[in-house]
């Protein structure tokens, strides 16, 4: 046991050294939260919120790994809410949503989204997803293409081969540390963090042939210095007929949001067909 504890302590130190800093944005003027609640999605209560006019065209925002319904508060949400009924969600294990061990995968979360759209009486929606949120958007579109009007993704990958090797090693290492912590201590909070991080290890597992089945309009955004390899991002675009792409010069993965007002918002509005 002493040996295990020493190894765990070493892993924790290394995790701190090589960990990825959490994403944070400067919060601008926020729109009113016009609806808030929970939807029972196959036994898990999933948190959602709605901003903007209930009569406007819907836009579903999907947050990154570990993010919740507030992940876009300081970036694209304020502007998008002027033009859309923006639906934000907290996926399983995030925000105030339930966590059920063994259910943290894109396929189950995709089914959750379908249940939420049914609950809100929305037949078809536009989607924007960042990082794992984009991955979820792709999985959802493949499973429920008739419910997607358009799909915009940013910093997304369809399998772990698309992530830069060093970044994927860090992710896998952090996951191993959390697995050890969860085994040693067994507390729910650590298990949740383990399962959330685990979604970046082996998920998603799509091929470029798989995503060629997508027929809705797709906009693929990525940073010049993204953690997603550029060849992978470009292959995503080429694999989907009619898809367009935008590389944000100077942008990294999360730091693409440094260009929210100057690049991202105008590009998204143009893609979604919004005219002032």
Backbone torsions as a table, in degrees:
resi	resn	phi	psi	omega
1	UNK	NA	-40.8	179.1
2	UNK	-58.9	-39.1	-179.9
3	UNK	-64.7	-40.7	179.4
4	UNK	-63.2	-43.7	-179.9
5	UNK	-62.0	-42.2	178.7
6	UNK	-63.1	-43.0	178.8
7	UNK	-62.8	-42.4	179.6
8	UNK	-62.7	-42.9	179.4
9	UNK	-60.6	-41.5	178.2
10	UNK	-63.6	-42.9	178.8
11	UNK	-60.9	-39.8	-179.7
12	UNK	-65.8	-41.3	178.1
13	UNK	-62.4	-47.0	179.5
14	UNK	-63.5	-36.1	177.9
15	UNK	-61.3	-39.3	178.5
16	UNK	-67.0	-35.9	-178.5
17	UNK	-71.8	-38.9	-173.5
18	UNK	-107.1	6.8	-177.3
19	UNK	-67.0	159.7	178.1
20	UNK	-94.9	126.2	-178.9
21	UNK	-66.4	142.9	179.6
22	UNK	-65.7	150.5	179.9
23	UNK	-79.3	136.0	175.7
24	UNK	-141.0	143.0	-179.5
25	UNK	-124.9	152.1	174.8
26	UNK	-75.7	118.4	-175.0
27	UNK	-75.3	123.7	176.8
28	UNK	-91.0	-162.4	-179.8
29	UNK	-70.8	119.4	-175.4
30	UNK	-91.3	142.2	175.6
31	UNK	-75.6	170.5	179.6
32	UNK	-72.4	138.5	172.3
33	UNK	-81.5	105.6	-171.5
34	UNK	-88.1	-19.0	177.2
35	UNK	-153.1	140.2	-179.4
36	UNK	-146.8	142.1	177.8
37	UNK	177.7	-163.4	-179.2
38	UNK	-131.9	147.0	176.9
39	UNK	-122.5	131.3	177.4
40	UNK	-75.6	108.6	-178.5
41	UNK	-110.5	91.4	177.9
42	UNK	53.7	45.1	175.6
43	UNK	95.0	-6.0	177.9
44	UNK	-115.9	127.6	176.8
45	UNK	-80.9	117.1	-177.0
46	UNK	-108.0	128.2	-176.4
47	UNK	-78.7	139.7	175.8
48	UNK	-144.4	160.4	174.7
49	UNK	-144.0	154.3	178.9
50	UNK	-126.6	133.4	177.1
51	UNK	-123.9	154.5	-179.5
52	UNK	85.3	-169.1	-177.0
53	UNK	-80.4	133.2	177.2
54	UNK	-65.0	-17.4	-178.6
55	UNK	-91.2	-7.6	-177.6
56	UNK	-81.2	169.3	177.5
57	UNK	-66.2	137.7	-176.3
58	UNK	-76.3	146.2	173.9
59	UNK	-136.9	117.6	-178.8
60	UNK	-96.0	123.5	179.6
61	UNK	-102.1	128.5	-177.4
62	UNK	-116.3	119.4	-171.8
63	UNK	-79.4	167.7	178.3
64	UNK	-74.7	177.3	179.9
65	UNK	-53.3	121.9	-179.3
66	UNK	83.0	-6.2	179.5
67	UNK	-81.6	165.3	-178.8
68	UNK	-132.1	-163.3	-175.3
69	UNK	-65.6	-10.8	179.8
70	UNK	-103.2	7.6	-175.3
71	UNK	-62.4	-25.2	-177.2
72	UNK	-107.7	13.5	-177.5
73	UNK	-57.0	-41.5	-175.8
74	UNK	-97.9	10.3	-178.6
75	UNK	-125.0	-101.5	-170.5
76	UNK	-84.9	-17.8	-173.1
77	UNK	-59.6	-48.1	-177.7
78	UNK	-56.2	-44.3	-179.0
79	UNK	-71.3	-43.1	-178.0
80	UNK	-64.2	-31.9	-178.5
81	UNK	-69.3	-14.6	176.0
82	UNK	-75.1	-18.8	-173.5
83	UNK	-120.8	-19.5	-174.2
84	UNK	-132.2	162.2	162.2
85	UNK	-83.7	102.1	-174.6
86	UNK	-87.3	125.4	178.3
87	UNK	-107.5	121.4	177.1
88	UNK	-112.1	146.8	-178.1
89	UNK	-135.5	153.9	170.6
90	UNK	-109.3	105.2	179.9
91	UNK	-59.8	168.3	-179.2
92	UNK	-48.5	134.5	176.6
93	UNK	82.4	-1.4	179.6
94	UNK	-120.1	161.9	-179.3
95	UNK	53.8	-130.8	177.9
96	UNK	-104.6	14.3	179.4
97	UNK	-77.6	155.1	179.0
98	UNK	-70.1	154.5	170.8
99	UNK	-121.3	129.8	175.5
100	UNK	-125.4	118.0	-176.4
101	UNK	-55.8	135.0	178.4
102	UNK	89.2	2.0	-178.0
103	UNK	-116.2	13.8	-176.1
104	UNK	-90.5	81.2	174.1
105	UNK	-148.1	162.2	-173.6
106	UNK	-65.2	-32.7	-178.1
107	UNK	-66.4	-44.9	178.9
108	UNK	-67.4	-41.0	178.9
109	UNK	-66.5	-31.1	175.2
110	UNK	-64.6	-42.5	176.4
111	UNK	-62.2	-37.2	177.1
112	UNK	-57.9	-44.0	-178.8
113	UNK	-61.6	-40.7	179.1
114	UNK	-62.0	-39.6	178.4
115	UNK	-65.6	-40.6	179.4
116	UNK	-64.0	-43.6	178.2
117	UNK	-63.0	-39.7	176.1
118	UNK	-60.9	-45.2	-179.2
119	UNK	-60.6	-36.6	-178.7
120	UNK	-89.0	3.5	-179.7
121	UNK	58.5	42.7	178.6
122	UNK	-109.8	117.4	-178.6
123	UNK	-79.6	-39.0	-174.4
124	UNK	-146.9	142.5	-176.8
125	UNK	-140.9	155.2	165.3
126	UNK	-80.0	155.3	-178.8
127	UNK	-135.2	139.4	165.6
128	UNK	-128.0	128.2	177.7
129	UNK	-133.2	136.2	178.7
130	UNK	-108.9	131.3	176.9
131	UNK	57.9	-121.8	178.2
132	UNK	-60.7	-25.6	175.4
133	UNK	-65.1	-37.0	174.8
134	UNK	-67.7	-39.2	176.9
135	UNK	-60.5	-43.2	177.5
136	UNK	-63.0	-39.1	177.9
137	UNK	-61.1	-39.3	178.0
138	UNK	-65.8	-47.3	-179.8
139	UNK	-61.5	-43.1	179.2
140	UNK	-62.9	-43.5	-178.6
141	UNK	-63.1	-41.2	178.5
142	UNK	-63.5	-34.9	-177.0
143	UNK	-86.3	-29.0	-173.8
144	UNK	-136.2	52.8	-173.7
145	UNK	-60.1	-29.8	179.9
146	UNK	-69.6	-9.8	-177.9
147	UNK	-105.5	4.4	-177.0
148	UNK	-115.4	123.6	175.7
149	UNK	-83.3	-44.0	177.9
150	UNK	-157.1	155.5	-176.4
151	UNK	-131.8	119.3	173.1
152	UNK	-112.9	130.4	179.3
153	UNK	-125.9	153.6	178.8
154	UNK	-141.7	128.2	178.8
155	UNK	61.5	41.5	-174.2
156	UNK	-112.0	156.1	177.9
157	UNK	-135.7	153.2	-178.5
158	UNK	-99.0	-9.9	172.7
159	UNK	-159.7	166.9	-173.3
160	UNK	-72.1	-13.6	175.7
161	UNK	-66.1	-17.6	-179.2
162	UNK	-81.6	-13.3	179.8
163	UNK	-83.7	141.0	175.7
164	UNK	-53.2	139.5	-172.8
165	UNK	-55.8	-47.4	-177.6
166	UNK	-63.5	-40.1	178.3
167	UNK	-64.2	-41.2	-179.4
168	UNK	-67.5	-34.4	176.2
169	UNK	-63.9	-44.2	177.6
170	UNK	-60.2	-45.1	-179.1
171	UNK	-60.8	-47.3	-179.5
172	UNK	-63.6	-39.3	179.2
173	UNK	-63.6	-46.1	179.2
174	UNK	-61.3	-37.3	178.3
175	UNK	-64.8	-42.1	178.3
176	UNK	-61.5	-43.2	177.7
177	UNK	-58.4	-45.0	-179.5
178	UNK	-67.0	-35.1	176.3
179	UNK	-62.4	-42.4	179.1
180	UNK	-65.5	-44.5	179.5
181	UNK	-61.6	-43.4	-179.4
182	UNK	-64.5	-36.7	178.7
183	UNK	-68.6	-39.9	-177.2
184	UNK	-74.1	-43.3	-170.8
185	UNK	-106.1	-30.8	172.6
186	UNK	69.5	12.3	-179.2
187	UNK	-79.1	151.8	-174.0
188	UNK	-64.4	-40.1	-178.4
189	UNK	-58.5	-43.4	179.0
190	UNK	-67.0	-38.5	178.5
191	UNK	-64.2	-38.4	177.9
192	UNK	-64.3	-47.0	179.0
193	UNK	-61.9	-37.8	176.5
194	UNK	-60.6	-47.2	-176.4
195	UNK	-69.8	-35.4	177.4
196	UNK	-66.0	-47.6	178.1
197	UNK	-63.1	-35.1	-178.6
198	UNK	-62.3	-21.3	177.8
199	UNK	-66.4	-17.8	179.5
200	UNK	-94.6	2.8	179.0
201	UNK	-114.4	98.6	179.6
202	UNK	92.6	-4.2	177.6
203	UNK	-125.4	148.8	-14.9
204	UNK	-70.1	176.8	-178.7
205	UNK	-132.3	51.7	-179.1
206	UNK	-92.9	163.3	174.3
207	UNK	-113.1	165.4	177.5
208	UNK	-66.2	-29.5	175.3
209	UNK	-66.4	-38.3	177.8
210	UNK	-57.2	-49.1	-173.4
211	UNK	-76.0	-11.2	176.0
212	UNK	-66.1	-13.7	177.7
213	UNK	-76.2	-11.5	179.5
214	UNK	-73.1	126.3	-176.8
215	UNK	-116.9	-2.6	178.0
216	UNK	-83.4	161.0	176.7
217	UNK	-60.3	133.2	-178.1
218	UNK	-127.8	137.2	177.1
219	UNK	-124.3	117.5	-175.5
220	UNK	-109.1	112.9	-178.3
221	UNK	-109.6	138.7	176.6
222	UNK	-153.4	160.3	-177.7
223	UNK	-90.4	153.1	177.3
224	UNK	-57.8	-35.2	-178.3
225	UNK	-115.7	38.1	-176.3
226	UNK	-67.7	155.3	173.7
227	UNK	-74.2	-13.8	173.1
228	UNK	-87.1	128.6	-176.2
229	UNK	-62.7	138.7	-173.2
230	UNK	-61.4	-39.3	179.7
231	UNK	-60.6	-35.1	-179.4
232	UNK	-68.6	-45.5	179.2
233	UNK	-60.5	-44.5	-179.2
234	UNK	-65.9	-36.1	179.1
235	UNK	-67.9	-34.0	174.8
236	UNK	-58.4	-49.3	-179.0
237	UNK	-60.2	-46.2	-176.7
238	UNK	-68.4	-23.7	-176.5
239	UNK	-80.8	-16.6	-177.5
240	UNK	-110.1	116.9	-176.2
241	UNK	-57.7	126.8	176.7
242	UNK	81.2	-1.1	-178.4
243	UNK	-67.4	148.0	175.6
244	UNK	-116.5	161.9	-179.1
245	UNK	-140.2	161.9	177.3
246	UNK	-144.7	120.7	172.3
247	UNK	-97.2	122.7	-179.7
248	UNK	-85.4	107.3	-178.5
249	UNK	-63.9	127.4	-179.1
250	UNK	89.0	-8.6	-178.0
251	UNK	-89.3	145.3	172.9
252	UNK	-97.9	-135.6	177.1
253	UNK	-86.9	-78.2	178.1
254	UNK	-69.5	-29.4	-175.7
255	UNK	-71.0	-3.8	171.2
256	UNK	-57.7	-28.3	-179.5
257	UNK	-70.2	-8.2	171.9
258	UNK	-65.1	-17.9	-177.0
259	UNK	-110.7	26.0	-175.9
260	UNK	-57.7	-54.6	-175.2
261	UNK	-72.5	-34.7	-173.9
262	UNK	-86.1	-30.9	-174.6
263	UNK	-125.5	-53.9	-170.1
264	UNK	-65.1	-53.8	-178.0
265	UNK	-59.2	-48.9	177.7
266	UNK	-59.4	-40.2	-178.9
267	UNK	-66.8	-41.3	178.8
268	UNK	-65.6	-44.2	179.9
269	UNK	-62.0	-38.5	177.7
270	UNK	-66.2	-42.5	179.6
271	UNK	-63.7	-42.9	-178.8
272	UNK	-77.2	-2.7	176.1
273	UNK	80.4	26.1	179.0
274	UNK	-86.2	125.9	175.7
275	UNK	-117.2	133.6	-177.9
276	UNK	-69.8	NA	NA
